[in-house]
Amino acid sequence: MSTVNTMRAIRQDVLGGPEVLRTVEVERPAPRPNEVLVRVRAAGVNPTDWKHRATGGFLGEPPFVLGWDLSGTVEAVGVGVATFTPGDEVFGMLPYPWGHGSHAEYVIAPVRALWHKPAALTHVEAGALPLVSLTAWQALVETAGLEAGQRVLVHAAAGGVGHVAVQIAKARGAYVIGTASAAKHDFLRGLGADEVIDYRETDVTEAVKDVDVVLDTLGGDTSTDSLRVLRPGGTVVSILPVGSPEFFTEAERLGVRAVRMLVDADRAGMRAIAGLVEAGDLRPTIAGTFPLADAAEAHRQGDTGRTTGKLVLVVD
C-alpha cells in the first residue's frame, strides 16, 4: 500500500515482452510552476505503449513508466495555475513522446495538456479518449482540413484511433469509408460509417476512388498505396512518423498531398473533443479494463492487434 509520499507505478527496467512490466513503489512527484499533480483514475493503453515497451522507441533504454492518456482528479497545483483547483476532474494527454508516466497512481501534467472531464463520461471512458481523439482530430481537422461533404477513408477503422476518427469525421459532415475485418462491419456501421470494406477480401485501392482525405493508421505500403485513391489535391495523413521516401515522391507525381505526423498534447484539441462528447457525437468503445497491477495483461491483449476500441487501466 502506498504511503502519503509514495505511489505505485508500472515500471520496466529492460525492454521486452509484457512480462518486463512491474509494479513498483516510487516517490510521489510534486508540481512545479504551471504543472498539475493528478490522481489518476484511469489511463488508456495504446499501441505506442507496447511498441515502446518492446523497442524503446523515442524513449531509448529503460527504466521508464509508460502511459500518455489520463483521466483523474487534480490533487495539487503548482504556482501560476489558474485553470484548475484541487478536486477538479480532468482528462488529457501528456506531451508526446517525453511526457509519459500516466500508468501510475499519480502523475505530473503541464496545465495546458489538460481539460475538464465531460460529466457525460466515466473516468474509464475519459481515460480512453485523449491520445486517439487528439490524433484523429489533428490528422483530419487540423492537418487535412476536413470539411462537410468530403469523402474520407479510415484504415483500421475499428481500432483505437480509427473508431474515434469515424465519429469525428461524421460529426464534421463527411462521407466515411472504413476498412476492417468482416466481423467488425456492424460495429462500424453503428458508429456511422457509410461504407465498410473487408481489407482481407478486397483490394482497397481498387474498390475506393475519389477520396478527399485518407487517415493511414497502418504505415508501410498502405501509406503509398493510399495515394492512389485520392482525388487531385487530396491528402493522405499517416500517423506513422517514419517510412519510405516514396510516399512523398509518389504524392508529388500524382498531384496529391502526403503528410506524416505525431500527435501533440493540446488544450484546444481537448476542448474540441470535450465539445463533441457533450454534443453526443463522440464516445469511446472500451475493449477491456484492467487493474493497474495487471498492466502486463493489458499489453498482452494489445499485442494481439485484434482489439476493437480501447484498453484501459483502472487505478483504485
C-alpha positions as CSV (number, residue, x, y, z in Angstrom):
1,M,0.0,0.0,0.0
2,S,1.3,3.4,-0.9
3,T,2.2,5.9,1.8
4,V,1.5,9.6,1.7
5,N,4.8,10.3,0.0
6,T,4.9,7.4,-2.4
7,M,2.9,5.9,-5.1
8,R,2.6,2.7,-7.2
9,A,3.7,2.8,-10.8
10,I,4.2,0.3,-13.6
11,R,7.8,0.5,-14.5
12,Q,10.1,-1.5,-16.7
13,D,13.9,-1.8,-16.3
14,V,14.6,-3.7,-19.5
15,L,13.0,-3.9,-23.0
16,G,10.9,-6.9,-23.9
17,G,7.5,-8.6,-23.7
18,P,4.7,-7.8,-21.3
19,E,6.5,-9.7,-18.5
20,V,9.0,-6.9,-18.1
21,L,6.3,-4.6,-16.6
22,R,6.5,-4.5,-12.8
23,T,4.5,-2.7,-10.0
24,V,7.0,-0.6,-8.0
25,E,6.8,1.9,-5.2
26,V,8.3,5.3,-6.2
27,E,8.3,8.8,-4.8
28,R,5.2,10.8,-5.4
29,P,6.1,13.9,-7.5
30,A,5.2,17.5,-6.7
31,P,4.0,20.0,-9.2
32,R,6.3,22.9,-10.3
33,P,5.0,26.2,-11.7
34,N,2.3,25.7,-14.4
35,E,2.1,22.0,-13.5
36,V,-0.7,19.9,-12.0
37,L,-0.5,16.8,-9.9
38,V,-3.3,14.4,-11.0
39,R,-4.5,11.4,-9.0
40,V,-5.0,9.0,-11.9
41,R,-8.3,7.2,-12.0
42,A,-8.0,5.6,-15.5
43,A,-5.3,5.6,-18.2
44,G,-5.6,4.3,-21.7
45,V,-3.1,1.8,-23.1
46,N,-2.2,2.4,-26.8
47,P,-0.1,0.7,-29.5
48,T,2.6,3.3,-28.8
49,D,2.8,1.9,-25.2
50,W,3.5,-1.7,-26.2
51,K,5.8,-0.6,-29.0
52,H,7.9,1.5,-26.6
53,R,7.9,-1.4,-24.1
54,A,9.4,-3.7,-26.7
55,T,11.8,-1.4,-28.6
56,G,12.4,1.7,-26.5
57,G,11.1,3.8,-29.4
58,F,11.7,7.5,-28.8
59,L,12.4,6.9,-25.2
60,G,15.5,4.8,-25.6
61,E,16.6,2.5,-22.8
62,P,14.6,2.0,-19.6
63,P,13.9,2.4,-16.8
64,F,10.7,4.3,-17.5
65,V,6.9,4.4,-16.7
66,L,4.7,4.3,-19.8
67,G,1.3,5.9,-20.4
68,W,0.2,9.2,-22.1
69,D,-3.6,9.1,-21.6
70,L,-5.1,10.0,-18.3
71,S,-8.4,10.8,-16.5
72,G,-8.4,11.7,-12.9
73,T,-8.7,14.3,-10.1
74,V,-6.5,17.3,-9.5
75,E,-4.5,16.6,-6.3
76,A,-2.4,19.8,-6.2
77,V,-1.4,22.6,-8.5
78,G,1.9,24.5,-9.0
79,V,2.5,28.2,-8.8
80,G,0.6,30.1,-11.5
81,V,-2.1,27.5,-12.3
82,A,-5.3,29.4,-12.8
83,T,-7.4,26.9,-14.8
84,F,-7.8,24.1,-12.2
85,T,-8.1,23.7,-8.4
86,P,-7.7,20.6,-6.3
87,G,-10.7,18.3,-6.7
88,D,-11.4,19.2,-10.3
89,E,-11.9,16.2,-12.6
90,V,-9.7,16.4,-15.7
91,F,-8.6,14.4,-18.7
92,G,-5.8,14.9,-21.2
93,M,-2.7,13.6,-22.9
94,L,0.8,14.1,-21.6
95,P,3.2,15.7,-24.1
96,Y,4.2,13.1,-26.6
97,P,6.7,11.4,-26.5
98,W,8.7,12.5,-23.5
99,G,5.8,13.4,-21.1
100,H,5.0,9.7,-20.4
101,G,4.2,8.3,-17.0
102,S,0.4,8.0,-16.5
103,H,0.5,4.3,-15.7
104,A,0.8,5.2,-12.1
105,E,-1.4,6.4,-9.1
106,Y,-0.3,10.0,-9.7
107,V,1.3,11.9,-12.5
108,I,2.5,15.4,-13.2
109,A,1.0,17.2,-16.2
110,P,1.6,20.6,-17.8
111,V,-1.6,22.6,-17.2
112,R,-2.1,23.2,-20.9
113,A,-2.3,19.4,-21.6
114,L,-5.5,19.0,-19.6
115,W,-9.1,19.9,-19.8
116,H,-12.2,19.4,-17.7
117,K,-13.6,15.9,-17.9
118,P,-17.0,15.9,-19.5
119,A,-19.7,14.9,-17.0
120,A,-21.1,12.5,-19.6
121,L,-18.0,10.3,-19.4
122,T,-16.9,7.9,-16.7
123,H,-13.2,8.1,-15.9
124,V,-12.7,4.9,-17.8
125,E,-14.2,6.4,-20.9
126,A,-12.4,9.7,-20.5
127,G,-9.1,7.9,-19.9
128,A,-9.6,6.1,-23.2
129,L,-10.0,9.2,-25.3
130,P,-7.1,11.7,-25.2
131,L,-4.4,10.2,-27.4
132,V,-6.6,8.6,-30.0
133,S,-9.0,11.5,-30.2
134,L,-6.3,14.1,-30.5
135,T,-4.5,12.0,-33.1
136,A,-7.7,11.8,-35.2
137,W,-8.6,15.5,-34.6
138,Q,-5.2,16.8,-35.5
139,A,-5.0,14.5,-38.6
140,L,-8.4,15.1,-40.0
141,V,-9.3,18.6,-39.0
142,E,-6.1,20.5,-38.3
143,T,-3.8,18.8,-40.9
144,A,-6.2,17.7,-43.7
145,G,-8.8,20.5,-43.2
146,L,-11.7,18.1,-43.4
147,E,-15.0,19.7,-44.5
148,A,-18.6,18.7,-44.7
149,G,-19.4,16.7,-47.8
150,Q,-15.9,15.4,-48.3
151,R,-15.1,11.7,-48.7
152,V,-12.8,10.1,-46.0
153,L,-11.1,6.7,-45.9
154,V,-10.1,5.5,-42.5
155,H,-7.8,2.5,-42.4
156,A,-8.2,0.0,-39.4
157,A,-11.4,1.9,-38.6
158,A,-12.4,-0.3,-35.7
159,G,-9.1,0.3,-33.8
160,G,-8.4,2.9,-31.2
161,V,-7.7,5.8,-33.4
162,G,-9.9,4.5,-36.2
163,H,-13.2,4.2,-34.3
164,V,-12.8,7.7,-33.0
165,A,-11.8,9.1,-36.4
166,V,-15.0,7.7,-37.9
167,Q,-17.1,9.6,-35.3
168,I,-15.1,12.8,-35.7
169,A,-15.4,12.6,-39.5
170,K,-19.2,12.0,-39.3
171,A,-19.5,14.9,-36.9
172,R,-17.8,17.1,-39.5
173,G,-20.4,16.1,-42.1
174,A,-18.1,13.8,-44.1
175,Y,-18.9,10.6,-46.0
176,V,-16.9,7.9,-44.2
177,I,-15.4,4.7,-45.6
178,G,-13.7,2.4,-43.2
179,T,-11.6,-0.8,-43.6
180,A,-11.9,-3.6,-41.1
181,S,-12.3,-7.4,-41.0
182,A,-15.9,-8.5,-41.8
183,A,-16.7,-9.3,-38.1
184,K,-16.3,-5.6,-37.3
185,H,-18.5,-4.2,-40.0
186,D,-21.7,-3.9,-38.0
187,F,-19.7,-2.1,-35.2
188,L,-18.5,0.5,-37.7
189,R,-22.0,1.0,-39.2
190,G,-23.2,1.6,-35.7
191,L,-20.6,4.4,-35.4
192,G,-22.0,6.0,-38.6
193,A,-19.6,4.6,-41.3
194,D,-21.3,4.9,-44.7
195,E,-19.2,2.2,-46.3
196,V,-17.2,-0.7,-44.8
197,I,-14.6,-2.7,-46.7
198,D,-13.1,-6.1,-45.7
199,Y,-9.4,-5.5,-46.4
200,R,-8.8,-9.2,-46.3
201,E,-11.1,-9.9,-49.3
202,T,-10.9,-6.6,-51.2
203,D,-8.1,-4.5,-52.8
204,V,-9.0,-1.2,-51.2
205,T,-7.1,0.8,-53.9
206,E,-9.4,-0.8,-56.5
207,A,-12.6,-0.5,-54.5
208,V,-12.3,3.1,-53.4
209,K,-11.8,6.2,-55.6
210,D,-12.3,10.0,-55.4
211,V,-11.4,10.3,-51.8
212,D,-10.6,13.7,-50.3
213,V,-8.8,12.5,-47.1
214,V,-7.2,9.2,-46.1
215,L,-6.2,8.5,-42.5
216,D,-3.5,6.0,-42.5
217,T,-3.1,4.2,-39.2
218,L,-1.0,1.3,-40.6
219,G,2.0,2.7,-42.3
220,G,4.3,0.7,-44.7
221,D,2.9,0.1,-48.2
222,T,-0.5,1.3,-47.0
223,S,0.7,4.9,-46.9
224,T,1.9,5.0,-50.5
225,D,-0.9,2.8,-51.9
226,S,-3.5,5.1,-50.3
227,L,-2.3,8.0,-52.5
228,R,-3.9,6.3,-55.5
229,V,-7.5,6.5,-54.1
230,L,-7.3,10.3,-53.8
231,R,-8.9,13.0,-55.9
232,P,-6.4,15.5,-57.3
233,G,-5.3,17.7,-54.4
234,G,-6.5,15.2,-51.8
235,T,-4.5,14.3,-48.7
236,V,-3.1,11.2,-47.0
237,V,-2.2,11.8,-43.4
238,S,-0.1,9.0,-41.9
239,I,0.2,8.8,-38.1
240,L,3.3,6.6,-38.5
241,P,6.1,9.1,-38.5
242,V,8.7,7.2,-40.5
243,G,8.7,5.2,-43.7
244,S,9.8,5.1,-47.3
245,P,10.5,8.4,-49.1
246,E,8.4,7.0,-52.0
247,F,5.4,8.2,-50.0
248,F,6.3,11.8,-50.8
249,T,7.8,11.4,-54.3
250,E,4.7,9.4,-55.4
251,A,2.4,12.1,-53.9
252,E,4.2,14.8,-55.9
253,R,3.9,12.7,-59.1
254,L,0.2,12.2,-58.6
255,G,-0.6,15.8,-57.6
256,V,-1.8,15.0,-54.1
257,R,-0.5,15.7,-50.6
258,A,1.3,13.3,-48.3
259,V,1.8,14.1,-44.6
260,R,3.3,12.2,-41.7
261,M,2.5,13.5,-38.2
262,L,2.9,12.7,-34.5
263,V,0.1,13.6,-32.1
264,D,0.8,16.6,-29.8
265,A,-0.6,17.5,-26.4
266,D,-3.1,20.4,-26.8
267,R,-5.7,22.0,-24.6
268,A,-7.6,23.5,-27.5
269,G,-7.9,20.0,-29.0
270,M,-9.1,18.6,-25.7
271,R,-11.7,21.3,-25.5
272,A,-12.9,20.4,-29.0
273,I,-13.0,16.7,-28.1
274,A,-15.0,17.5,-24.9
275,G,-17.4,19.5,-27.1
276,L,-18.0,16.5,-29.4
277,V,-18.7,14.3,-26.3
278,E,-21.1,16.9,-24.9
279,A,-22.9,17.1,-28.2
280,G,-23.4,13.4,-28.3
281,D,-21.1,12.9,-31.3
282,L,-18.2,11.0,-29.7
283,R,-18.0,8.1,-27.3
284,P,-15.1,5.7,-27.0
285,T,-15.6,1.9,-27.2
286,I,-13.9,0.1,-24.3
287,A,-12.3,-3.2,-25.4
288,G,-11.3,-4.1,-21.9
289,T,-10.4,-2.8,-18.5
290,F,-7.6,-3.9,-16.2
291,P,-6.4,-3.0,-12.7
292,L,-3.2,-1.1,-12.7
293,A,-1.3,-4.1,-11.3
294,D,-2.5,-6.1,-14.4
295,A,-0.9,-3.8,-16.9
296,A,1.1,-6.7,-18.4
297,E,-2.2,-8.5,-19.2
298,A,-3.4,-5.3,-21.0
299,H,-0.2,-5.3,-23.0
300,R,-0.7,-9.0,-23.9
301,Q,-4.1,-8.3,-25.3
302,G,-2.8,-5.2,-27.1
303,D,0.0,-7.2,-28.7
304,T,-2.6,-9.4,-30.5
305,G,-3.6,-6.5,-32.7
306,R,-7.2,-7.6,-32.7
307,T,-8.8,-5.2,-30.2
308,T,-11.9,-3.2,-31.1
309,G,-11.7,0.2,-29.4
310,K,-9.5,0.9,-26.4
311,L,-7.8,-0.9,-23.5
312,V,-7.8,1.0,-20.2
313,L,-6.0,0.6,-16.9
314,V,-8.1,1.4,-13.8
315,V,-6.4,2.8,-10.7
316,D,-8.1,2.2,-7.4
